[in-house]
C-alpha cells in the first residue's frame, strides 16, 4: 500500500479500492472487508452481538452513514475505531444471499496516513470510553498496555500521556493490576460458575492463575461496576486469610448473589464491611431493637426488620447464621440446665400495639 501523498476522494463520493493505488490522507474509500484487520490496541475484548446485530439492521435499512477510520499496515488496513460497524457489515455479508453479497463486500473508510501505534491506542481508548457499555476492566487493561508500551512509570504519567483524569487512571490501573481473575471476569460480565471451585483447581498447567479468555461470552446485564469490583476484591483478600483455599468460591458466591439481586454499590460496600468486621469481632453489630439475644432466646422485631435498609438486614442475617452455626453450644447448655434453651420466640411488637 503506497502512502501519502496520493489521490483524495472527489467531492462527489468515495473512491473505489484499487490494489497498489496511492490514496491521500483522509481519502474516503470503499475497502473490501477482507483487507481490514483489527486494531491491536482495541480495548474491547468482546463485542456485544446484540449491538452488532442492531447496527447491522440499521446499515441494511439506511446504508452505512458514518465512515470508519483506518490506517495502512502493509497490504491491509487497520481499523482505528468503529470496529462494531465493520463487524456489522461482515455479518450482513455472511447472511446475504449470493446475489446480494456484493452490497456488503466493502466498508466505507476514511484513510488516515501516518498514524502511529501510540496514536491508534489513544484514539481507540478515546472512542470506547465515550461509550457507556465499555466496562472498567477493559479500560484498565488498555491503560496498562499504554503504560508498558511507552515505558510510563506511574498512573500520573499515563494520565498526562493520554490527557485523562489522574484519579480515574489510578483507580482503573489498580483495578486491573491488583485484582484476581475472578474480579476481572465479574467486571467484564463473564460467567462466574467456573470459579465455584477450590483455589487449587483454578491453576493453569504452568502454575498461573486460571482465567476465562477475553473473547469468552459476556452478559452486558451482569457486569459488575468498577467500585463493586474494588469492594469484592477486599472480600477476596479477606477470604484468602480466613478461608484458605476457598477465596475464589466464597467470593464468587457473593458476587453472583449481588448480581442476581442487583445490589447497588452502597449495599456491596456495607456487606463487605459487615463480613470483614464480623471476623474481627465475635459479635456482629446490628441496630438495637431489631434483634435481641439474651443468650437463651432470640427475638426479632418484624416491623423494624421490614423498614431496615439492606445493609442492616445483611448484618442481621449474619447474626442469625452465627446462632445456627453455634447450635452445638446451645445443646450443651440445654443438657447442663434444662431451663436454658435456644429458641426463636414470637416477634416483639412496638409499644403502640399491632
BELMOSUL-V442122 format. One record per residue. PSI is psi in whole degrees, 0 to 359 (NA if undefined). Layout:
psi->PSI
psi->PSI
This chain:
psi->119
psi->149
psi->180
psi->144
psi->157
psi->202
psi->132
psi->162
psi->138
psi->161
psi->341
psi->345
psi->186
psi->159
psi->147
psi->152
psi->134
psi->122
psi->133
psi->352
psi->141
psi->122
psi->141
psi->169
psi->131
psi->17
psi->141
psi->121
psi->140
psi->102
psi->134
psi->136
psi->336
psi->347
psi->359
psi->142
psi->155
psi->144
psi->118
psi->350
psi->12
psi->119
psi->340
psi->115
psi->351
psi->138
psi->132
psi->116
psi->333
psi->319
psi->318
psi->317
psi->318
psi->317
psi->324
psi->317
psi->324
psi->316
psi->321
psi->324
psi->323
psi->1
psi->172
psi->115
psi->339
psi->130
psi->159
psi->123
psi->131
psi->162
psi->141
psi->137
psi->95
psi->232
psi->8
psi->179
psi->125
psi->130
psi->115
psi->314
psi->161
psi->30
psi->328
psi->320
psi->320
psi->312
psi->329
psi->319
psi->321
psi->319
psi->315
psi->320
psi->318
psi->328
psi->348
psi->146
psi->160
psi->321
psi->345
psi->357
psi->327
psi->332
psi->334
psi->26
psi->348
psi->160
psi->132
psi->118
psi->156
psi->118
psi->125
psi->113
psi->141
psi->26
psi->120
psi->168
psi->322
psi->315
psi->323
psi->317
psi->316
psi->312
psi->322
psi->319
psi->315
psi->315
psi->319
psi->327
psi->329
psi->346
psi->131
psi->337
psi->4
psi->125
psi->160
psi->327
psi->322
psi->322
psi->316
psi->320
psi->321
psi->321
psi->321
psi->320
psi->315
psi->319
psi->315
psi->320
psi->339
psi->13
psi->45
psi->134
psi->329
psi->183
psi->323
psi->318
psi->321
psi->316
psi->318
psi->325
psi->322
psi->5
psi->58
psi->152
psi->127
psi->326
psi->320
psi->318
psi->316
psi->318
psi->316
psi->321
psi->320
psi->320
psi->315
psi->316
psi->325
psi->350
psi->147
psi->169
psi->328
psi->313
psi->321
psi->311
psi->320
psi->317
psi->329
psi->353
psi->25
psi->166
psi->129
psi->355
psi->323
psi->341
psi->358
psi->49
psi->162
psi->150
psi->326
psi->351
psi->356
psi->52
psi->138
psi->172
psi->330
psi->9
psi->0
psi->173
psi->131
psi->143
psi->150
psi->151
psi->154
psi->328
psi->11
psi->151
psi->141
psi->159
psi->109
psi->342
psi->353
psi->41
psi->119
psi->133
psi->159
psi->308
psi->331
psi->321
psi->320
psi->317
psi->316
psi->337
psi->324
psi->320
psi->320
psi->313
psi->324
psi->315
psi->333
psi->326
psi->320
psi->336
psi->70
psi->136
psi->354
psi->15
psi->319
psi->310
psi->318
psi->317
psi->320
psi->319
psi->315
psi->321
psi->317
psi->317
psi->317
psi->321
psi->321
psi->317
psi->1
psi->52
psi->134
psi->167
psi->323
psi->320
psi->318
psi->314
psi->314
psi->320
psi->314
psi->314
psi->318
psi->317
psi->316
psi->318
psi->327
psi->324
psi->333
psi->334
psi->139
psi->341
psi->125
psi->128
psi->129
psi->159
psi->137
psi->143
psi->329
psi->312
psi->134
psi->126
psi->108
psi->13
psi->336
psi->328
psi->150
psi->121
psi->147
psi->128
psi->102
psi->328
psi->314
psi->325
psi->318
psi->329
psi->355
psi->144
psi->164
psi->320
psi->319
psi->322
psi->320
psi->321
psi->320
psi->317
psi->317
psi->321
psi->318
psi->318
psi->324
psi->322
psi->316
psi->319
psi->331
psi->16
psi->332
psi->325
psi->320
psi->327
psi->318
psi->318
psi->321
psi->322
psi->330
psi->327
psi->102
psi->343
psi->349
psi->112
psi->153
psi->120
psi->161
psi->120
psi->181
psi->146
psi->142
psi->131
psi->156
psi->163
psi->335
psi->8
psi->183
psi->NA
